[in-house]
Amino acid sequence: MPRHYIEQLLQQRMGLHSATVGSSTVARAVEQRMRACSIETVNEYRDIVTHSDTELDALIEAVVIPETWFFREKTAFRALSDWLRNEWIPDRAGAAVLRILSVPCSSGEEPYTLAMCLAECGIRSNEARIDAVDISSINLEKARQARYGRNSFRGDDILYRDRYFEYQAPYYQLSNAVRQRVNFQRGNILENEFTRDRSPYHVIFCRNLLIYFDRPTQHRAIDQLEQLLTESGLLFLGHAESIIGVSDDFETVPVMTGLTKAPPTTIRPRPTSSRRPSRIS
């Protein structure tokens, strides 16, 4: 059936397990894209999306609507800032440049938040590199423009907006000083090429991605992340995610009281504890 084929295509391309979002969500996204393309039959749309990466990106965008904002789940960023101030010492770490990965980076709010954290911690642009990766070229174009509406700023503490943004109605334009800290790239974490020619990262943010995957795909994603993380690195997952049962090579660390360097780490925006390679989700 055409819709079943499209669900398989989404799973092959981005690891999306239709059960996580529901077949009805995929069906609505297909209908939305059919209207946008002025296509009347699912069979015709199936043929187009099979051969057009641009249309497949648009369908992915319609299925997985990015819900993100600056400093989302603030506990994770507080934990990172504590680690940067108390634990990150380049000489002791054996590296002159701090390497951070944000994947998927969506429309840029997360990697730009990371850049603001670095600035607030006194880490200069030449002392760190932030790679921001997403499968969607649409998301990446939005991120590079760095123009955001009011919905990207939530909560009571938004003083950073006055420091780093200029209001250009109806958007807020991010400053060049923050924008130039982030290197945006198109990529798919599930492809073997994703880890090729990449130096290890000291910090990886991979939040709210595993929840869309079935267990075998979660294994693939975690294996990729593990390859890219330094022995003393930190891996941040979303608060609803867990790698329990996926990998024994990570341990949860307490994030409310600061982080301790350990082999691969994951951070959760809730205090937990144990002691082994670390993770923060």
PyRosetta script that sets phi, psi and omega in degrees:
from pyrosetta import init, pose_from_sequence

init()
pose = pose_from_sequence("MPRHYIEQLLQQRMGLHSATVGSSTVARAVEQRMRACSIETVNEYRDIVTHSDTELDALIEAVVIPETWFFREKTAFRALSDWLRNEWIPDRAGAAVLRILSVPCSSGEEPYTLAMCLAECGIRSNEARIDAVDISSINLEKARQARYGRNSFRGDDILYRDRYFEYQAPYYQLSNAVRQRVNFQRGNILENEFTRDRSPYHVIFCRNLLIYFDRPTQHRAIDQLEQLLTESGLLFLGHAESIIGVSDDFETVPVMTGLTKAPPTTIRPRPTSSRRPSRIS")
pose.set_psi(1, 144.4)
pose.set_omega(1, -175.2)
pose.set_phi(2, -58.9)
pose.set_psi(2, -44.3)
pose.set_omega(2, -177.6)
pose.set_phi(3, -67.6)
pose.set_psi(3, -37.2)
pose.set_omega(3, 176.9)
pose.set_phi(4, -63.5)
pose.set_psi(4, -39.2)
pose.set_omega(4, 177.7)
pose.set_phi(5, -62.4)
pose.set_psi(5, -41.5)
pose.set_omega(5, -179.7)
pose.set_phi(6, -65.4)
pose.set_psi(6, -39.6)
pose.set_omega(6, 176.3)
pose.set_phi(7, -61.2)
pose.set_psi(7, -40.8)
pose.set_omega(7, 177.3)
pose.set_phi(8, -64.4)
pose.set_psi(8, -38.5)
pose.set_omega(8, 178.7)
pose.set_phi(9, -62.8)
pose.set_psi(9, -42.5)
pose.set_omega(9, 177.5)
pose.set_phi(10, -63.8)
pose.set_psi(10, -38.4)
pose.set_omega(10, 179.3)
pose.set_phi(11, -68.3)
pose.set_psi(11, -40.2)
pose.set_omega(11, 178.6)
pose.set_phi(12, -66.0)
pose.set_psi(12, -39.6)
pose.set_omega(12, -174.4)
pose.set_phi(13, -77.9)
pose.set_psi(13, -45.8)
pose.set_omega(13, -172.6)
pose.set_phi(14, -127.4)
pose.set_psi(14, 5.5)
pose.set_omega(14, 178.0)
pose.set_phi(15, 75.9)
pose.set_psi(15, 12.4)
pose.set_omega(15, -177.9)
pose.set_phi(16, -69.7)
pose.set_psi(16, 121.4)
pose.set_omega(16, 175.6)
pose.set_phi(17, -92.5)
pose.set_psi(17, 113.3)
pose.set_omega(17, -171.5)
pose.set_phi(18, -57.1)
pose.set_psi(18, -27.6)
pose.set_omega(18, -179.4)
pose.set_phi(19, -65.4)
pose.set_psi(19, -24.0)
pose.set_omega(19, -178.3)
pose.set_phi(20, -74.0)
pose.set_psi(20, -29.4)
pose.set_omega(20, 179.1)
pose.set_phi(21, -111.8)
pose.set_psi(21, -16.6)
pose.set_omega(21, -179.5)
pose.set_phi(22, 93.9)
pose.set_psi(22, 136.3)
pose.set_omega(22, 179.4)
pose.set_phi(23, -60.8)
pose.set_psi(23, -30.7)
pose.set_omega(23, 179.2)
pose.set_phi(24, -64.8)
pose.set_psi(24, -34.5)
pose.set_omega(24, 177.4)
pose.set_phi(25, -65.7)
pose.set_psi(25, -43.8)
pose.set_omega(25, 177.4)
pose.set_phi(26, -62.3)
pose.set_psi(26, -42.3)
pose.set_omega(26, -179.4)
pose.set_phi(27, -61.7)
pose.set_psi(27, -42.4)
pose.set_omega(27, 179.1)
pose.set_phi(28, -64.8)
pose.set_psi(28, -38.7)
pose.set_omega(28, 178.9)
pose.set_phi(29, -65.4)
pose.set_psi(29, -40.0)
pose.set_omega(29, 178.0)
pose.set_phi(30, -62.8)
pose.set_psi(30, -44.4)
pose.set_omega(30, 179.6)
pose.set_phi(31, -63.1)
pose.set_psi(31, -38.7)
pose.set_omega(31, 178.1)
pose.set_phi(32, -62.1)
pose.set_psi(32, -44.0)
pose.set_omega(32, -179.2)
pose.set_phi(33, -72.3)
pose.set_psi(33, -32.3)
pose.set_omega(33, 176.1)
pose.set_phi(34, -62.1)
pose.set_psi(34, -42.3)
pose.set_omega(34, 177.4)
pose.set_phi(35, -64.2)
pose.set_psi(35, -41.5)
pose.set_omega(35, -179.1)
pose.set_phi(36, -64.5)
pose.set_psi(36, -30.8)
pose.set_omega(36, -178.4)
pose.set_phi(37, -96.4)
pose.set_psi(37, 3.1)
pose.set_omega(37, -178.2)
pose.set_phi(38, 55.8)
pose.set_psi(38, 45.7)
pose.set_omega(38, 179.8)
pose.set_phi(39, -111.8)
pose.set_psi(39, 137.9)
pose.set_omega(39, -173.4)
pose.set_phi(40, -101.2)
pose.set_psi(40, -23.5)
pose.set_omega(40, -177.0)
pose.set_phi(41, -119.5)
pose.set_psi(41, 147.3)
pose.set_omega(41, 178.7)
pose.set_phi(42, -66.0)
pose.set_psi(42, -35.2)
pose.set_omega(42, 179.0)
pose.set_phi(43, -59.7)
pose.set_psi(43, -43.5)
pose.set_omega(43, 179.5)
pose.set_phi(44, -66.0)
pose.set_psi(44, -41.2)
pose.set_omega(44, 179.3)
pose.set_phi(45, -65.5)
pose.set_psi(45, -39.2)
pose.set_omega(45, 177.9)
pose.set_phi(46, -56.3)
pose.set_psi(46, -43.3)
pose.set_omega(46, -179.3)
pose.set_phi(47, -64.9)
pose.set_psi(47, -38.8)
pose.set_omega(47, -178.8)
pose.set_phi(48, -69.8)
pose.set_psi(48, -48.9)
pose.set_omega(48, -175.9)
pose.set_phi(49, -67.6)
pose.set_psi(49, -24.4)
pose.set_omega(49, 178.0)
pose.set_phi(50, -68.6)
pose.set_psi(50, -31.7)
pose.set_omega(50, -173.0)
pose.set_phi(51, -110.8)
pose.set_psi(51, 0.2)
pose.set_omega(51, -177.8)
pose.set_phi(52, -121.9)
pose.set_psi(52, 109.8)
pose.set_omega(52, 176.8)
pose.set_phi(53, -63.8)
pose.set_psi(53, -34.1)
pose.set_omega(53, 179.8)
pose.set_phi(54, -63.4)
pose.set_psi(54, -44.3)
pose.set_omega(54, 179.7)
pose.set_phi(55, -70.7)
pose.set_psi(55, -34.8)
pose.set_omega(55, 176.9)
pose.set_phi(56, -63.5)
pose.set_psi(56, -39.9)
pose.set_omega(56, 175.0)
pose.set_phi(57, -59.3)
pose.set_psi(57, -43.2)
pose.set_omega(57, -179.5)
pose.set_phi(58, -64.8)
pose.set_psi(58, -37.5)
pose.set_omega(58, 178.0)
pose.set_phi(59, -67.6)
pose.set_psi(59, -42.5)
pose.set_omega(59, 177.2)
pose.set_phi(60, -58.6)
pose.set_psi(60, -43.0)
pose.set_omega(60, 179.1)
pose.set_phi(61, -60.3)
pose.set_psi(61, -38.5)
pose.set_omega(61, -178.7)
pose.set_phi(62, -73.1)
pose.set_psi(62, -32.3)
pose.set_omega(62, -179.0)
pose.set_phi(63, -77.5)
pose.set_psi(63, -49.3)
pose.set_omega(63, -177.1)
pose.set_phi(64, -106.8)
pose.set_psi(64, 84.4)
pose.set_omega(64, -178.6)
pose.set_phi(65, -70.5)
pose.set_psi(65, 117.6)
pose.set_omega(65, -176.5)
pose.set_phi(66, -67.9)
pose.set_psi(66, 121.2)
pose.set_omega(66, 177.5)
pose.set_phi(67, -112.7)
pose.set_psi(67, 99.8)
pose.set_omega(67, -174.6)
pose.set_phi(68, -148.7)
pose.set_psi(68, 159.8)
pose.set_omega(68, 177.1)
pose.set_phi(69, -158.2)
pose.set_psi(69, 169.9)
pose.set_omega(69, -178.4)
pose.set_phi(70, -69.6)
pose.set_psi(70, 138.8)
pose.set_omega(70, 179.9)
pose.set_phi(71, 56.5)
pose.set_psi(71, 38.7)
pose.set_omega(71, 175.4)
pose.set_phi(72, -67.5)
pose.set_psi(72, 134.0)
pose.set_omega(72, -174.1)
pose.set_phi(73, 56.0)
pose.set_psi(73, 71.4)
pose.set_omega(73, -170.3)
pose.set_phi(74, -59.3)
pose.set_psi(74, -27.3)
pose.set_omega(74, -177.6)
pose.set_phi(75, -57.3)
pose.set_psi(75, -37.9)
pose.set_omega(75, -179.8)
pose.set_phi(76, -62.8)
pose.set_psi(76, -41.3)
pose.set_omega(76, -178.4)
pose.set_phi(77, -74.4)
pose.set_psi(77, -32.1)
pose.set_omega(77, 173.5)
pose.set_phi(78, -64.9)
pose.set_psi(78, -41.3)
pose.set_omega(78, 178.8)
pose.set_phi(79, -62.9)
pose.set_psi(79, -43.0)
pose.set_omega(79, 178.1)
pose.set_phi(80, -62.3)
pose.set_psi(80, -44.5)
pose.set_omega(80, -179.4)
pose.set_phi(81, -62.4)
pose.set_psi(81, -40.9)
pose.set_omega(81, 176.5)
pose.set_phi(82, -60.6)
pose.set_psi(82, -43.5)
pose.set_omega(82, 179.8)
pose.set_phi(83, -63.8)
pose.set_psi(83, -42.0)
pose.set_omega(83, -179.9)
pose.set_phi(84, -63.1)
pose.set_psi(84, -41.6)
pose.set_omega(84, -177.1)
pose.set_phi(85, -75.4)
pose.set_psi(85, -34.9)
pose.set_omega(85, -171.1)
pose.set_phi(86, -104.5)
pose.set_psi(86, -24.8)
pose.set_omega(86, -172.1)
pose.set_phi(87, -118.1)
pose.set_psi(87, -32.0)
pose.set_omega(87, -174.5)
pose.set_phi(88, -80.8)
pose.set_psi(88, 103.1)
pose.set_omega(88, 174.1)
pose.set_phi(89, -124.3)
pose.set_psi(89, 108.7)
pose.set_omega(89, -172.8)
pose.set_phi(90, -51.4)
pose.set_psi(90, -42.8)
pose.set_omega(90, -178.2)
pose.set_phi(91, -63.4)
pose.set_psi(91, -44.6)
pose.set_omega(91, -179.4)
pose.set_phi(92, -69.9)
pose.set_psi(92, -34.6)
pose.set_omega(92, -179.8)
pose.set_phi(93, -75.0)
pose.set_psi(93, -13.7)
pose.set_omega(93, 179.2)
pose.set_phi(94, 75.9)
pose.set_psi(94, 23.3)
pose.set_omega(94, 179.7)
pose.set_phi(95, -146.5)
pose.set_psi(95, 139.7)
pose.set_omega(95, 179.6)
pose.set_phi(96, -84.5)
pose.set_psi(96, -25.5)
pose.set_omega(96, -175.6)
pose.set_phi(97, -119.7)
pose.set_psi(97, 126.1)
pose.set_omega(97, 175.6)
pose.set_phi(98, -77.0)
pose.set_psi(98, 128.7)
pose.set_omega(98, -178.2)
pose.set_phi(99, -112.6)
pose.set_psi(99, 126.0)
pose.set_omega(99, -177.6)
pose.set_phi(100, -127.8)
pose.set_psi(100, 139.1)
pose.set_omega(100, 177.3)
pose.set_phi(101, -120.9)
pose.set_psi(101, 133.1)
pose.set_omega(101, 172.5)
pose.set_phi(102, -117.7)
pose.set_psi(102, 114.4)
pose.set_omega(102, -177.3)
pose.set_phi(103, -148.7)
pose.set_psi(103, 124.2)
pose.set_omega(103, -6.5)
pose.set_phi(104, -77.7)
pose.set_psi(104, 147.4)
pose.set_omega(104, -173.9)
pose.set_phi(105, -93.9)
pose.set_psi(105, -7.1)
pose.set_omega(105, 178.3)
pose.set_phi(106, 52.9)
pose.set_psi(106, -132.5)
pose.set_omega(106, -175.7)
pose.set_phi(107, -91.8)
pose.set_psi(107, 14.6)
pose.set_omega(107, 168.3)
pose.set_phi(108, 103.1)
pose.set_psi(108, -8.2)
pose.set_omega(108, -176.4)
pose.set_phi(109, -60.5)
pose.set_psi(109, -41.3)
pose.set_omega(109, -177.9)
pose.set_phi(110, -66.9)
pose.set_psi(110, -54.1)
pose.set_omega(110, -179.1)
pose.set_phi(111, -62.6)
pose.set_psi(111, -32.8)
pose.set_omega(111, 176.8)
pose.set_phi(112, -70.1)
pose.set_psi(112, -33.3)
pose.set_omega(112, 173.0)
pose.set_phi(113, -62.5)
pose.set_psi(113, -42.2)
pose.set_omega(113, 176.7)
pose.set_phi(114, -59.2)
pose.set_psi(114, -41.5)
pose.set_omega(114, 179.5)
pose.set_phi(115, -63.4)
pose.set_psi(115, -39.2)
pose.set_omega(115, 177.7)
pose.set_phi(116, -66.8)
pose.set_psi(116, -37.1)
pose.set_omega(116, 176.5)
pose.set_phi(117, -60.6)
pose.set_psi(117, -43.4)
pose.set_omega(117, 178.8)
pose.set_phi(118, -61.3)
pose.set_psi(118, -44.0)
pose.set_omega(118, 179.8)
pose.set_phi(119, -62.2)
pose.set_psi(119, -42.8)
pose.set_omega(119, -179.6)
pose.set_phi(120, -65.8)
pose.set_psi(120, -28.5)
pose.set_omega(120, 179.5)
pose.set_phi(121, -87.9)
pose.set_psi(121, 3.6)
pose.set_omega(121, 176.7)
pose.set_phi(122, 79.3)
pose.set_psi(122, 17.3)
pose.set_omega(122, 178.2)
pose.set_phi(123, -90.9)
pose.set_psi(123, 118.4)
pose.set_omega(123, -175.4)
pose.set_phi(124, -75.1)
pose.set_psi(124, 162.3)
pose.set_omega(124, -174.8)
pose.set_phi(125, -61.9)
pose.set_psi(125, -32.4)
pose.set_omega(125, -179.9)
pose.set_phi(126, -81.4)
pose.set_psi(126, -1.1)
pose.set_omega(126, 179.4)
pose.set_phi(127, -102.1)
pose.set_psi(127, 0.4)
pose.set_omega(127, -178.0)
pose.set_phi(128, -152.2)
pose.set_psi(128, 154.9)
pose.set_omega(128, 175.8)
pose.set_phi(129, -133.3)
pose.set_psi(129, 127.8)
pose.set_omega(129, 176.7)
pose.set_phi(130, -112.8)
pose.set_psi(130, 116.0)
pose.set_omega(130, 173.0)
pose.set_phi(131, -98.1)
pose.set_psi(131, 127.5)
pose.set_omega(131, -179.9)
pose.set_phi(132, -118.9)
pose.set_psi(132, 120.1)
pose.set_omega(132, -170.9)
pose.set_phi(133, -123.6)
pose.set_psi(133, 138.1)
pose.set_omega(133, 175.3)
pose.set_phi(134, -147.4)
pose.set_psi(134, 153.3)
pose.set_omega(134, 179.4)
pose.set_phi(135, -79.1)
pose.set_psi(135, -19.9)
pose.set_omega(135, -173.6)
pose.set_phi(136, -96.9)
pose.set_psi(136, 119.1)
pose.set_omega(136, 175.8)
pose.set_phi(137, -67.8)
pose.set_psi(137, -25.9)
pose.set_omega(137, 176.9)
pose.set_phi(138, -65.6)
pose.set_psi(138, -47.6)
pose.set_omega(138, 177.0)
pose.set_phi(139, -59.7)
pose.set_psi(139, -42.9)
pose.set_omega(139, -176.7)
pose.set_phi(140, -64.8)
pose.set_psi(140, -37.5)
pose.set_omega(140, 178.0)
pose.set_phi(141, -65.5)
pose.set_psi(141, -41.6)
pose.set_omega(141, 176.4)
pose.set_phi(142, -61.7)
pose.set_psi(142, -42.2)
pose.set_omega(142, -178.2)
pose.set_phi(143, -64.3)
pose.set_psi(143, -42.7)
pose.set_omega(143, -178.9)
pose.set_phi(144, -65.9)
pose.set_psi(144, -33.1)
pose.set_omega(144, 177.7)
pose.set_phi(145, -68.8)
pose.set_psi(145, -32.0)
pose.set_omega(145, 175.0)
pose.set_phi(146, 56.5)
pose.set_psi(146, 39.4)
pose.set_omega(146, 174.5)
pose.set_phi(147, -112.7)
pose.set_psi(147, 126.1)
pose.set_omega(147, -171.7)
pose.set_phi(148, -131.0)
pose.set_psi(148, 143.0)
pose.set_omega(148, 175.7)
pose.set_phi(149, -86.5)
pose.set_psi(149, -179.9)
pose.set_omega(149, -175.0)
pose.set_phi(150, -63.6)
pose.set_psi(150, -25.8)
pose.set_omega(150, -177.4)
pose.set_phi(151, -67.6)
pose.set_psi(151, -17.3)
pose.set_omega(151, 179.0)
pose.set_phi(152, -81.7)
pose.set_psi(152, -5.3)
pose.set_omega(152, -180.0)
pose.set_phi(153, -120.4)
pose.set_psi(153, 109.8)
pose.set_omega(153, -174.7)
pose.set_phi(154, -128.5)
pose.set_psi(154, 159.1)
pose.set_omega(154, -179.4)
pose.set_phi(155, 89.7)
pose.set_psi(155, 178.1)
pose.set_omega(155, -176.9)
pose.set_phi(156, -87.2)
pose.set_psi(156, -27.5)
pose.set_omega(156, -175.4)
pose.set_phi(157, -96.6)
pose.set_psi(157, 89.3)
pose.set_omega(157, 179.3)
pose.set_phi(158, -125.5)
pose.set_psi(158, 33.0)
pose.set_omega(158, 178.2)
pose.set_phi(159, -61.2)
pose.set_psi(159, -27.3)
pose.set_omega(159, 179.6)
pose.set_phi(160, -60.7)
pose.set_psi(160, -25.7)
pose.set_omega(160, -180.0)
pose.set_phi(161, -63.6)
pose.set_psi(161, -38.1)
pose.set_omega(161, 178.2)
pose.set_phi(162, -69.9)
pose.set_psi(162, -30.8)
pose.set_omega(162, -177.6)
pose.set_phi(163, -78.3)
pose.set_psi(163, -37.2)
pose.set_omega(163, -167.9)
pose.set_phi(164, -117.0)
pose.set_psi(164, -3.1)
pose.set_omega(164, -177.1)
pose.set_phi(165, -126.3)
pose.set_psi(165, 151.7)
pose.set_omega(165, 172.7)
pose.set_phi(166, -119.3)
pose.set_psi(166, 130.2)
pose.set_omega(166, -178.5)
pose.set_phi(167, -77.3)
pose.set_psi(167, 119.4)
pose.set_omega(167, 176.0)
pose.set_phi(168, -128.2)
pose.set_psi(168, 88.1)
pose.set_omega(168, -170.1)
pose.set_phi(169, -43.0)
pose.set_psi(169, 132.1)
pose.set_omega(169, 5.6)
pose.set_phi(170, -96.9)
pose.set_psi(170, 16.4)
pose.set_omega(170, -174.4)
pose.set_phi(171, -113.9)
pose.set_psi(171, 166.2)
pose.set_omega(171, 168.9)
pose.set_phi(172, -107.5)
pose.set_psi(172, 121.6)
pose.set_omega(172, -178.6)
pose.set_phi(173, -95.3)
pose.set_psi(173, 125.4)
pose.set_omega(173, -179.8)
pose.set_phi(174, -72.5)
pose.set_psi(174, 146.1)
pose.set_omega(174, -178.1)
pose.set_phi(175, -68.1)
pose.set_psi(175, 149.9)
pose.set_omega(175, 178.1)
pose.set_phi(176, -62.8)
pose.set_psi(176, -31.7)
pose.set_omega(176, -178.8)
pose.set_phi(177, -60.6)
pose.set_psi(177, -35.4)
pose.set_omega(177, 177.6)
pose.set_phi(178, -82.1)
pose.set_psi(178, -42.1)
pose.set_omega(178, -176.9)
pose.set_phi(179, -58.7)
pose.set_psi(179, -40.1)
pose.set_omega(179, -174.7)
pose.set_phi(180, -73.2)
pose.set_psi(180, -7.8)
pose.set_omega(180, 176.7)
pose.set_phi(181, -79.6)
pose.set_psi(181, -13.8)
pose.set_omega(181, -172.0)
pose.set_phi(182, -113.3)
pose.set_psi(182, 132.4)
pose.set_omega(182, 178.7)
pose.set_phi(183, -109.4)
pose.set_psi(183, 106.9)
pose.set_omega(183, -177.6)
pose.set_phi(184, -87.0)
pose.set_psi(184, 139.5)
pose.set_omega(184, -177.9)
pose.set_phi(185, -142.9)
pose.set_psi(185, 148.1)
pose.set_omega(185, 173.4)
pose.set_phi(186, -91.6)
pose.set_psi(186, 133.2)
pose.set_omega(186, -179.3)
pose.set_phi(187, -170.5)
pose.set_psi(187, 163.7)
pose.set_omega(187, -179.2)
pose.set_phi(188, -126.6)
pose.set_psi(188, 116.7)
pose.set_omega(188, -175.5)
pose.set_phi(189, -61.0)
pose.set_psi(189, -20.8)
pose.set_omega(189, -177.6)
pose.set_phi(190, -86.7)
pose.set_psi(190, -8.0)
pose.set_omega(190, 179.3)
pose.set_phi(191, -86.5)
pose.set_psi(191, 143.6)
pose.set_omega(191, -179.9)
pose.set_phi(192, -60.0)
pose.set_psi(192, -31.2)
pose.set_omega(192, -178.0)
pose.set_phi(193, -68.9)
pose.set_psi(193, -13.5)
pose.set_omega(193, -174.9)
pose.set_phi(194, -60.8)
pose.set_psi(194, -37.3)
pose.set_omega(194, -177.1)
pose.set_phi(195, -90.0)
pose.set_psi(195, -8.6)
pose.set_omega(195, -174.6)
pose.set_phi(196, -69.5)
pose.set_psi(196, 133.1)
pose.set_omega(196, 175.7)
pose.set_phi(197, 62.6)
pose.set_psi(197, 20.8)
pose.set_omega(197, 175.3)
pose.set_phi(198, -104.0)
pose.set_psi(198, 129.4)
pose.set_omega(198, 172.5)
pose.set_phi(199, -74.3)
pose.set_psi(199, 153.9)
pose.set_omega(199, -178.0)
pose.set_phi(200, -62.8)
pose.set_psi(200, 153.3)
pose.set_omega(200, 179.2)
pose.set_phi(201, -106.7)
pose.set_psi(201, 145.9)
pose.set_omega(201, 176.1)
pose.set_phi(202, -83.3)
pose.set_psi(202, -27.3)
pose.set_omega(202, -179.8)
pose.set_phi(203, -138.7)
pose.set_psi(203, 132.2)
pose.set_omega(203, 175.0)
pose.set_phi(204, -127.7)
pose.set_psi(204, 126.8)
pose.set_omega(204, 170.3)
pose.set_phi(205, -103.2)
pose.set_psi(205, 115.3)
pose.set_omega(205, 175.8)
pose.set_phi(206, -135.0)
pose.set_psi(206, 80.6)
pose.set_omega(206, -169.9)
pose.set_phi(207, -109.6)
pose.set_psi(207, 139.6)
pose.set_omega(207, 175.2)
pose.set_phi(208, 60.5)
pose.set_psi(208, 37.9)
pose.set_omega(208, 174.3)
pose.set_phi(209, -113.8)
pose.set_psi(209, -45.6)
pose.set_omega(209, -176.2)
pose.set_phi(210, -60.2)
pose.set_psi(210, -26.3)
pose.set_omega(210, -177.0)
pose.set_phi(211, -65.3)
pose.set_psi(211, -17.8)
pose.set_omega(211, 179.4)
pose.set_phi(212, -89.7)
pose.set_psi(212, -7.0)
pose.set_omega(212, -172.2)
pose.set_phi(213, -102.2)
pose.set_psi(213, 151.7)
pose.set_omega(213, 167.4)
pose.set_phi(214, -79.1)
pose.set_psi(214, 173.3)
pose.set_omega(214, -172.9)
pose.set_phi(215, -60.9)
pose.set_psi(215, -44.6)
pose.set_omega(215, 178.0)
pose.set_phi(216, -60.1)
pose.set_psi(216, -37.4)
pose.set_omega(216, 179.7)
pose.set_phi(217, -71.4)
pose.set_psi(217, -34.8)
pose.set_omega(217, 173.8)
pose.set_phi(218, -59.8)
pose.set_psi(218, -42.0)
pose.set_omega(218, 177.5)
pose.set_phi(219, -58.0)
pose.set_psi(219, -46.5)
pose.set_omega(219, -179.4)
pose.set_phi(220, -60.6)
pose.set_psi(220, -44.9)
pose.set_omega(220, -178.2)
pose.set_phi(221, -64.6)
pose.set_psi(221, -45.0)
pose.set_omega(221, 179.9)
pose.set_phi(222, -64.0)
pose.set_psi(222, -39.3)
pose.set_omega(222, 177.1)
pose.set_phi(223, -59.2)
pose.set_psi(223, -41.5)
pose.set_omega(223, 178.8)
pose.set_phi(224, -63.8)
pose.set_psi(224, -45.8)
pose.set_omega(224, -179.3)
pose.set_phi(225, -64.2)
pose.set_psi(225, -39.2)
pose.set_omega(225, -179.6)
pose.set_phi(226, -63.2)
pose.set_psi(226, -37.6)
pose.set_omega(226, 177.5)
pose.set_phi(227, -64.4)
pose.set_psi(227, -30.2)
pose.set_omega(227, -173.8)
pose.set_phi(228, -92.4)
pose.set_psi(228, -5.2)
pose.set_omega(228, -174.2)
pose.set_phi(229, -100.6)
pose.set_psi(229, 135.8)
pose.set_omega(229, 176.6)
pose.set_phi(230, -68.0)
pose.set_psi(230, 163.1)
pose.set_omega(230, -179.0)
pose.set_phi(231, -59.7)
pose.set_psi(231, -28.1)
pose.set_omega(231, 179.9)
pose.set_phi(232, -108.0)
pose.set_psi(232, 23.9)
pose.set_omega(232, -172.1)
pose.set_phi(233, -83.3)
pose.set_psi(233, 168.3)
pose.set_omega(233, 179.0)
pose.set_phi(234, -117.7)
pose.set_psi(234, 131.5)
pose.set_omega(234, 175.9)
pose.set_phi(235, -115.9)
pose.set_psi(235, 118.8)
pose.set_omega(235, 179.5)
pose.set_phi(236, -100.4)
pose.set_psi(236, 124.7)
pose.set_omega(236, 173.4)
pose.set_phi(237, -111.1)
pose.set_psi(237, 168.7)
pose.set_omega(237, 176.0)
pose.set_phi(238, -72.5)
pose.set_psi(238, 158.4)
pose.set_omega(238, -174.8)
pose.set_phi(239, -65.9)
pose.set_psi(239, -20.2)
pose.set_omega(239, -179.5)
pose.set_phi(240, -93.1)
pose.set_psi(240, 2.8)
pose.set_omega(240, -175.3)
pose.set_phi(241, -106.8)
pose.set_psi(241, 158.9)
pose.set_omega(241, 178.2)
pose.set_phi(242, -153.7)
pose.set_psi(242, 145.1)
pose.set_omega(242, 174.0)
pose.set_phi(243, -106.9)
pose.set_psi(243, 13.9)
pose.set_omega(243, 174.5)
pose.set_phi(244, -61.3)
pose.set_psi(244, 128.7)
pose.set_omega(244, -178.0)
pose.set_phi(245, 85.8)
pose.set_psi(245, -7.6)
pose.set_omega(245, 177.9)
pose.set_phi(246, -102.6)
pose.set_psi(246, -40.4)
pose.set_omega(246, 179.8)
pose.set_phi(247, -150.5)
pose.set_psi(247, 139.0)
pose.set_omega(247, 176.2)
pose.set_phi(248, -97.0)
pose.set_psi(248, 6.2)
pose.set_omega(248, -174.0)
pose.set_phi(249, -92.2)
pose.set_psi(249, 7.4)
pose.set_omega(249, -180.0)
pose.set_phi(250, -126.9)
pose.set_psi(250, 152.3)
pose.set_omega(250, 172.8)
pose.set_phi(251, -132.1)
pose.set_psi(251, 147.7)
pose.set_omega(251, 176.5)
pose.set_phi(252, -77.9)
pose.set_psi(252, 141.1)
pose.set_omega(252, 178.0)
pose.set_phi(253, -120.9)
pose.set_psi(253, 152.3)
pose.set_omega(253, 178.5)
pose.set_phi(254, -69.9)
pose.set_psi(254, 128.3)
pose.set_omega(254, -175.1)
pose.set_phi(255, -105.9)
pose.set_psi(255, -10.9)
pose.set_omega(255, -178.7)
pose.set_phi(256, -81.3)
pose.set_psi(256, -19.7)
pose.set_omega(256, -175.8)
pose.set_phi(257, -115.3)
pose.set_psi(257, 16.3)
pose.set_omega(257, -178.9)
pose.set_phi(258, 100.3)
pose.set_psi(258, 165.2)
pose.set_omega(258, -174.9)
pose.set_phi(259, -116.1)
pose.set_psi(259, 147.4)
pose.set_omega(259, 176.3)
pose.set_phi(260, -110.2)
pose.set_psi(260, 133.0)
pose.set_omega(260, 178.2)
pose.set_phi(261, -63.4)
pose.set_psi(261, 136.0)
pose.set_omega(261, 178.5)
pose.set_phi(262, -157.4)
pose.set_psi(262, 170.1)
pose.set_omega(262, 174.5)
pose.set_phi(263, -56.9)
pose.set_psi(263, 169.6)
pose.set_omega(263, -164.4)
pose.set_phi(264, -22.5)
pose.set_psi(264, 123.7)
pose.set_omega(264, -171.9)
pose.set_phi(265, -115.4)
pose.set_psi(265, 143.8)
pose.set_omega(265, 175.2)
pose.set_phi(266, -122.4)
pose.set_psi(266, 140.2)
pose.set_omega(266, -176.4)
pose.set_phi(267, -117.9)
pose.set_psi(267, 130.3)
pose.set_omega(267, 176.9)
pose.set_phi(268, -112.5)
pose.set_psi(268, 138.5)
pose.set_omega(268, 179.8)
pose.set_phi(269, -75.9)
pose.set_psi(269, 34.5)
pose.set_omega(269, 173.6)
pose.set_phi(270, -140.2)
pose.set_psi(270, 141.5)
pose.set_omega(270, -178.1)
pose.set_phi(271, -69.8)
pose.set_psi(271, 126.5)
pose.set_omega(271, 173.3)
pose.set_phi(272, -141.1)
pose.set_psi(272, 171.3)
pose.set_omega(272, 179.6)
pose.set_phi(273, -152.3)
pose.set_psi(273, 157.3)
pose.set_omega(273, 172.3)
pose.set_phi(274, 172.4)
pose.set_psi(274, -167.8)
pose.set_omega(274, -175.2)
pose.set_phi(275, -156.6)
pose.set_psi(275, 109.6)
pose.set_omega(275, 179.9)
pose.set_phi(276, -177.5)
pose.set_psi(276, -161.6)
pose.set_omega(276, 173.5)
pose.set_phi(277, -55.2)
pose.set_psi(277, 141.6)
pose.set_omega(277, -166.7)
pose.set_phi(278, -105.9)
pose.set_psi(278, 152.8)
pose.set_omega(278, 172.7)
pose.set_phi(279, -138.3)
pose.set_psi(279, 156.2)
pose.set_omega(279, 176.3)
pose.set_phi(280, -134.1)
pose.set_psi(280, 120.2)
pose.set_omega(280, -178.9)
pose.set_phi(281, -121.5)
pose.dump_pdb("model.pdb")
